[in-house]
Amino acid sequence: MLRVLTSISLMLAAWSASSVAALAQDRFALVIGNAQYKNVSPLANPARDVTAVSTLLKDAGFEVTAATDLDKTSMSRAVRFFTNQVAGKSDNTVALIYYAGHGLQVDGENFLVPVDATITREADVPLEAIRLADLMSMLESVRSKTRIVILDACRDNPFADIAKTAPRGLALVNAPAGTLVAYSTSPGATAEDGSGNNSPFAQALIKSAKEPGLPIEAALKNVRLAVHGATDGRQTPWEVSALTEPFSFFPGAGPLKQDANRGKSADDWRKDLQTMSPREAFDVAIREDDVIVYEQYLALYASDPLAVQVRAILDRRQMMIAWLEAVTIGSPTAFEAFLARFPDSDLTPTAQRLLERAKARSSFARSISPVLGLTANALNPQPDARTIVREVRVPSPPEIRTVIREVVKEVRVPSPPEIRTVTREVVKEVKVPHEVVKIVHVPGPARPCNCRGPRPGYPPRAEGGPPIIIGGGRPPRIPHGMSPRPPQRYPGSTGGFRF
């Protein structure tokens, strides 16, 4: 009996120590639920979701600020108050924001909709709603190492006038370091408000988060499987995690449980799925929500009826990843590539509109470049550059090999028509008691330029005169009546000229 009591005492002591360590963190949460929309039908569950999630977070040691049915001004003030509250705390602070209500995607950006929003077309959304990127920027500005954003916000689009053209659901985003972003449904899909007391997502989150010592990433995997099953596959939550510190809502008796599946290769997953029934393998694929696992499942169980759901999720995920890349790059080429790959999707109208905007920006930049005196390189984020590696053999014994690395950059300027700068770096050489040639000059052919006259302050280059050194300051002016002299190299130097 004494041994049993001793064991129980040790377990309680360990749990208490872990609890104190976890609760030693400053934990702050902002919980918002928008339900009573003025211009569209109200939602049933956000108010109840706020109450249930607030209770969960208070039990987990959070200082909770909860609010419901906020207009745009009130939402902005609530977020500002919250970030100011967290800003004065230590680096160990955990900052969490939970939002339930309507959310929209416009032009590849996500917006949270306040209750007073008046939206009749897509152009109204940036004016009437809260940009998720702005909320993330405010949260990123605080010193907290752990920032969590949970969005039960992809409810069915109630704005009929824009539902025909706006993409479904929310867009895929990248989480900054130290941040986790959890969505109640997969990118480009909508979530359900639910017929019970809470939304399917909130109900599953409250249940999964209570497991002691369970990392938040594992808790959200359990949420995903539960919501997918409760909605018959219509809703599949997902998350993007870039957390740098481990986090669980409730501490356990020891360190946080480790994810045994982290780092598994495609071959490892294939071997594991082979030992399961199609249903068991399906549950694993949904829970992990990993492209590799989806692909291995389809390779093994392509003929199973459940494969239709997996294939739809995988196709949508790959399209949303491509969409994120196109929006991030923002060039005409990027949008053209997306449209070539996905010509008939709900993102097509938006991609075509953004393509025209990108073309207009490029055309405007080209039109003003002569006025501003910009070079072509100033408008090109990736200047033309290449690397050449050459071997120079000196035909005197012993054999000498010198490898010269040349970085060739072509830069257009108004006058002379084109300057080519060659930078050489000796990578390897064998020294012998006789002279070794280290530098090989590779002249670049000049190409005609359609520039409009000489650039002010840059005199035309006289025939036989010195070249202009790009990146070395302004070129030397040649006094009137004097002829230029050939460039001279500094004694003992391997680069640079003086005049």
C-alpha positions in Angstrom: 0.0 0.0 0.0 2.8 2.4 0.9 4.5 1.6 -2.5 1.2 2.5 -4.3 0.9 5.8 -2.4 4.5 6.6 -3.1 4.0 6.0 -6.9 0.8 8.2 -6.9 2.7 10.9 -5.0 5.5 10.9 -7.5 3.1 11.1 -10.4 1.2 14.0 -8.9 4.5 15.8 -8.2 5.6 15.3 -11.8 2.3 16.5 -13.1 2.3 19.5 -10.8 5.8 20.5 -11.8 4.9 20.2 -15.5 1.7 22.2 -14.9 3.6 25.0 -13.1 6.2 25.1 -16.0 3.4 25.4 -18.6 1.3 27.8 -16.7 4.4 30.0 -15.9 3.9 31.2 -19.5 1.9 34.3 -20.0 -1.0 33.1 -22.0 -3.4 35.6 -23.7 -6.3 34.9 -26.0 -8.7 37.0 -28.1 -11.9 35.2 -29.0 -14.3 36.8 -31.5 -17.6 35.4 -32.8 -19.6 37.2 -35.5 -23.2 35.9 -36.0 -25.8 38.6 -36.2 -24.9 40.0 -39.6 -26.9 43.0 -40.7 -27.0 42.5 -44.4 -27.1 38.7 -44.7 -28.6 35.8 -42.8 -27.3 35.4 -39.3 -25.2 32.4 -38.2 -26.4 30.1 -35.4 -23.3 29.0 -33.7 -20.5 31.6 -33.5 -21.8 33.1 -30.2 -22.0 29.6 -28.6 -18.6 28.7 -30.1 -17.1 31.8 -28.4 -18.5 30.7 -25.0 -17.2 27.1 -25.3 -13.8 28.0 -26.7 -13.3 30.8 -24.0 -14.1 28.2 -21.3 -11.5 25.8 -22.8 -8.8 28.5 -22.9 -9.5 29.8 -19.4 -9.1 26.2 -18.1 -5.8 26.0 -20.0 -4.4 29.1 -18.3 -5.2 31.8 -20.8 -6.3 35.3 -19.9 -9.3 35.6 -22.4 -10.8 38.6 -24.0 -14.1 37.5 -25.7 -16.4 39.6 -27.9 -19.3 38.9 -30.2 -20.9 40.6 -33.2 -18.3 43.2 -33.8 -18.4 45.8 -36.6 -15.3 46.7 -38.5 -14.2 49.5 -36.2 -14.8 47.3 -33.1 -12.8 44.4 -34.6 -9.9 46.7 -35.4 -9.9 48.1 -31.9 -10.1 44.6 -30.3 -7.1 43.4 -32.3 -5.1 46.5 -31.5 -6.0 46.2 -27.8 -5.0 42.6 -27.8 -1.6 43.1 -29.5 -0.8 46.1 -27.2 -1.6 43.8 -24.2 0.8 41.2 -25.4 3.5 43.6 -26.6 4.6 44.4 -23.0 5.0 40.8 -22.0 8.1 38.4 -22.1 9.2 36.4 -25.1 7.7 33.3 -23.5 4.2 34.6 -24.0 1.6 32.6 -25.9 -0.8 34.8 -28.0 -3.9 33.1 -29.5 -6.7 34.5 -31.6 -9.8 32.5 -32.4 -12.4 33.8 -34.9 -15.8 32.3 -35.8 -17.9 33.9 -38.5 -17.7 34.6 -42.2 -14.5 34.8 -44.2 -13.8 35.5 -47.9 -11.0 35.2 -50.4 -10.5 38.0 -52.9 -7.5 38.3 -55.3 -5.6 35.7 -53.3 -6.0 37.4 -50.0 -8.2 36.4 -47.0 -10.6 38.7 -45.2 -12.7 38.3 -42.0 -16.1 39.8 -42.3 -17.5 42.1 -39.6 -21.3 42.2 -38.9 -21.8 45.6 -40.5 -20.2 44.7 -43.9 -22.1 45.9 -47.0 -20.7 43.8 -49.8 -22.3 43.7 -53.3 -19.1 43.0 -55.4 -15.6 41.8 -54.9 -14.2 45.3 -54.9 -16.2 46.1 -51.7 -14.5 43.4 -49.7 -11.1 45.1 -49.0 -13.1 48.2 -47.8 -15.7 46.4 -45.7 -13.7 43.5 -44.2 -10.6 43.0 -42.1 -7.6 41.8 -44.0 -6.1 38.6 -42.4 -2.6 39.7 -43.5 -3.0 42.9 -41.5 -4.0 40.9 -38.4 -1.1 38.6 -38.9 1.3 41.6 -39.2 0.1 43.1 -36.0 0.4 39.8 -34.2 3.9 39.2 -35.6 5.1 42.6 -34.3 4.8 41.5 -30.6 7.7 39.7 -28.8 5.8 36.4 -28.3 7.6 33.3 -29.5 4.3 31.4 -29.9 1.4 32.8 -31.9 -1.7 30.8 -32.8 -4.5 31.9 -35.1 -7.5 29.6 -35.3 -10.1 30.5 -38.0 -13.5 28.8 -38.0 -14.2 31.4 -40.7 -14.9 29.7 -44.0 -18.7 29.5 -43.6 -20.7 29.4 -46.9 -20.4 32.6 -48.8 -23.6 34.5 -48.0 -23.0 37.3 -50.5 -24.9 36.0 -53.6 -23.6 38.8 -55.9 -20.0 37.8 -55.6 -20.4 34.1 -54.9 -20.5 33.5 -58.6 -17.1 34.9 -59.3 -15.2 34.8 -56.0 -13.1 31.6 -55.2 -14.5 29.2 -52.6 -13.3 29.4 -49.0 -9.9 30.9 -48.0 -6.6 30.9 -49.7 -3.5 29.1 -48.6 -1.0 31.2 -46.7 2.5 30.8 -45.3 2.9 31.1 -41.5 5.7 33.3 -40.2 8.3 31.7 -37.9 6.8 31.0 -34.4 3.2 31.0 -35.8 0.5 28.3 -36.4 -2.5 29.1 -38.5 -5.4 26.6 -38.3 -8.4 26.6 -40.6 -11.7 24.9 -40.0 -11.6 23.5 -43.6 -9.2 22.9 -46.4 -8.0 25.7 -48.7 -10.6 26.7 -51.3 -13.4 24.9 -49.5 -16.2 26.0 -47.2 -17.0 25.1 -43.6 -20.4 24.3 -42.0 -22.0 26.2 -39.2 -23.4 22.9 -37.8 -26.8 21.8 -36.5 -25.7 21.2 -32.9 -24.7 23.6 -30.1 -21.3 24.3 -31.8 -19.8 24.1 -35.2 -18.2 20.7 -36.1 -14.8 22.3 -35.9 -15.2 24.0 -32.5 -16.8 20.8 -31.0 -13.9 18.6 -32.2 -11.3 21.2 -31.1 -12.6 21.4 -27.5 -12.6 17.6 -27.2 -9.1 17.1 -28.7 -7.4 20.0 -26.9 -8.2 18.6 -23.5 -5.8 15.6 -23.8 -2.9 16.3 -21.4 0.5 16.6 -22.9 -0.7 16.5 -26.5 1.1 18.9 -28.9 -1.2 21.2 -30.7 -0.2 19.8 -34.1 -1.3 16.3 -33.0 -4.5 17.8 -31.5 -5.4 19.4 -34.8 -4.8 16.1 -36.6 -7.4 14.5 -34.4 -9.7 17.5 -35.1 -9.3 17.0 -38.8 -10.2 13.3 -38.7 -13.2 14.0 -36.5 -14.6 16.8 -38.6 -14.1 15.0 -41.8 -16.1 12.1 -40.4 -18.8 14.2 -38.9 -19.4 16.1 -42.2 -19.2 13.0 -44.4 -16.1 14.3 -46.1 -17.5 17.8 -46.9 -15.2 19.6 -44.5 -11.5 18.7 -43.9 -9.6 21.1 -41.5 -6.0 21.9 -42.1 -3.2 24.0 -40.6 0.2 25.6 -41.4 2.6 25.3 -38.6 5.9 27.2 -38.2 6.1 27.0 -34.4 9.6 27.2 -32.9 8.5 26.2 -29.4 6.4 23.2 -28.3 2.9 23.9 -27.1 0.0 22.0 -25.7 -3.2 23.3 -24.2 -2.9 21.2 -21.0 0.4 19.8 -19.6 1.0 16.2 -19.1 3.0 14.2 -16.5 6.2 14.6 -18.6 7.5 16.1 -21.8 5.2 16.6 -24.7 4.4 13.5 -26.7 6.5 13.2 -29.9 5.0 12.6 -33.3 6.2 9.2 -34.4 5.3 9.9 -38.0 7.5 13.0 -38.4 10.2 12.6 -41.0 8.8 9.4 -42.6 9.7 8.8 -46.3 7.3 7.8 -49.0 8.6 4.2 -48.8 8.0 4.2 -45.1 4.4 5.4 -45.6 3.8 2.8 -48.3 5.0 0.0 -46.1 2.7 1.2 -43.3 -0.4 1.6 -45.4 0.1 -1.8 -47.0 -0.5 -3.4 -43.6 -3.9 -1.7 -43.2 -7.3 -2.1 -44.6 -8.5 0.6 -47.1 -10.6 2.3 -44.4 -7.8 2.3 -41.9 -5.3 3.7 -44.5 -7.9 6.3 -45.5 -8.2 7.5 -41.9 -4.4 7.7 -41.6 -4.2 9.8 -44.8 -6.9 12.2 -43.7 -5.4 12.6 -40.2 -1.9 13.3 -41.6 -3.1 15.5 -44.4 0.3 15.1 -46.2 0.7 15.1 -50.0 3.1 12.2 -49.7 0.6 10.1 -47.7 -2.2 10.9 -50.1 -0.1 9.8 -53.1 0.9 6.6 -51.4 -2.7 5.9 -50.5 -3.9 6.4 -54.1 -1.0 4.2 -55.4 -2.2 1.3 -53.2 -6.0 1.8 -53.1 -6.9 3.6 -56.3 -9.9 1.4 -56.9 -11.4 1.8 -53.4 -14.5 4.1 -53.2 -12.8 6.3 -50.6 -10.1 7.1 -53.2 -12.5 9.6 -54.8 -12.4 11.8 -51.7 -8.6 11.5 -51.4 -8.1 12.4 -55.0 -10.3 15.5 -54.7 -8.5 16.7 -51.6 -5.1 16.1 -53.3 -6.1 17.9 -56.5 -7.4 20.9 -54.6 -4.4 21.1 -52.4 -2.0 21.1 -55.4 -4.1 23.8 -57.1 -4.0 26.0 -54.0 -0.3 25.6 -53.7 0.1 26.6 -57.3 -2.2 29.6 -56.6 -0.1 30.7 -53.7 3.0 30.6 -55.9 1.3 32.6 -58.6 0.0 35.3 -56.2 3.3 35.5 -54.4 5.3 36.0 -57.6 2.7 38.3 -59.1 4.1 38.4 -62.6 2.3 37.9 -65.9 4.3 34.8 -66.5 3.2 33.3 -63.1 -0.5 33.8 -63.8 -0.2 32.6 -67.3 1.4 29.4 -66.0 -1.4 28.9 -63.5 -4.1 29.4 -66.1 -2.4 27.0 -68.5 -2.3 24.3 -65.7 -5.8 25.0 -64.3 -7.9 26.7 -67.1 -11.3 25.8 -65.7 -11.5 26.4 -61.9 -13.2 28.7 -59.5 -9.9 30.7 -59.4 -9.9 31.3 -63.2 -11.7 34.7 -63.2 -9.5 36.0 -60.4 -6.3 34.7 -62.2 -7.4 36.4 -65.4 -8.0 39.7 -63.7 -4.7 39.6 -61.8 -2.9 38.7 -65.1 -4.3 41.9 -66.7 -3.2 43.9 -63.7 0.3 42.5 -63.9 0.6 43.2 -67.6 -0.5 46.8 -67.0 2.1 47.2 -64.3 4.8 45.9 -66.6 3.7 48.1 -69.4 3.7 51.2 -67.2 7.1 50.4 -65.8 8.5 50.2 -69.4 6.8 53.5 -70.4 8.3 55.5 -67.6 11.8 54.0 -67.6 13.2 56.5 -70.3 11.8 59.4 -68.3 13.4 58.4 -65.1 16.6 57.3 -66.8 16.3 53.7 -65.6 18.3 50.9 -67.1 16.6 47.7 -68.2 18.4 46.0 -65.4 16.6 48.3 -62.8 13.3 46.8 -63.9 14.5 43.3 -64.0 14.7 41.6 -60.5 17.1 38.9 -61.9 19.9 40.5 -64.0 21.3 38.4 -66.8 24.3 36.6 -65.3 26.1 33.4 -65.9 29.1 31.6 -64.5 31.9 30.1 -66.6 34.6 27.8 -65.3 37.7 27.4 -67.5 40.9 25.5 -67.3 44.0 27.1 -68.5 46.9 24.8 -69.3 50.5 26.2 -69.5 52.6 24.0 -71.8 55.7 23.9 -69.7 56.6 21.1 -67.3 55.4 20.4 -64.8 51.8 20.8 -66.0 50.0 23.8 -64.5 46.3 24.1 -64.3 44.5 27.2 -63.2 40.7 27.3 -62.9 39.2 30.7 -63.4 35.6 31.4 -62.5 34.0 34.2 -64.5 30.7 35.9 -63.5 29.5 37.7 -66.6 26.8 40.4 -66.1 25.2 42.3 -68.9 23.9 45.8 -68.0 22.2 48.2 -70.5 22.9 51.9 -70.1 22.0 54.7 -72.5 25.6 55.3 -73.6 27.6 53.3 -74.6 25.1 50.9 -76.0 26.1 48.0 -73.7 28.7 47.4 -71.0 29.7 43.9 -70.1 31.5 43.5 -66.7 33.5 40.3 -66.2 34.6 39.4 -62.7 37.1 36.6 -62.4 38.1 34.6 -59.4 41.0 32.1 -59.4 39.7 29.0 -57.7 42.8 26.8 -57.9 46.3 27.2 -59.1 49.6 25.3 -58.9 52.5 27.6 -58.3 55.8 26.9 -60.1 59.0 29.0 -60.4 57.9 30.5 -63.7 55.1 32.9 -64.7 51.5 31.6 -64.7 48.8 33.3 -66.6 45.9 33.9 -64.1 43.5 36.0 -66.0 41.9 35.3 -69.3 40.0 38.2 -70.9 36.7 37.3 -72.5 35.4 40.3 -74.4 31.7 40.5 -74.8 30.1 41.6 -78.1 28.1 44.8 -77.8 24.5 44.8 -79.0 22.6 47.7 -80.4 20.5 49.7 -77.9 17.3 51.5 -78.5 18.0 54.1 -75.8 17.0 57.7 -76.5 20.2 59.7 -76.4 23.0 60.0 -73.9 22.3 59.9 -70.2 23.0 63.3 -68.5 26.4 63.3 -66.9 27.7 60.4 -69.0 29.7 61.7 -72.0 29.8 59.6 -75.1 32.7 57.1 -75.1 35.4 58.2 -77.4 36.9 55.6 -79.7 39.8 53.9 -77.9 38.8 55.6 -74.6 38.6 53.8 -71.3 35.6 51.7 -70.4 33.0 52.6 -67.8 33.3 50.6 -64.7 29.8 49.5 -63.6 29.3 49.6 -59.8 32.5 51.7 -59.2 30.9 55.1 -59.0 30.5 57.8 -61.6 32.8 57.6 -64.7 35.6 60.1 -65.0 34.9 63.2 -67.0 37.3 64.0 -69.8 38.3 67.7 -69.8 37.6 69.5 -73.0 40.4 69.4 -75.4 42.2 66.5 -73.9 42.3 63.0 -75.3 41.8 60.0 -73.1 44.7 57.9 -72.2 44.6 54.1 -72.0 43.6 52.6 -68.7 46.4 51.5 -66.4 46.3 48.7 -63.9 47.5 49.4 -60.3 50.9 47.7 -59.8 50.5 44.3 -58.3 46.7 44.3 -58.5 44.5 41.8 -60.3 41.5 44.0 -60.9 40.3 47.6 -61.2 41.6 50.4 -63.3 42.8 53.9 -62.8 42.7 56.7 -65.3 
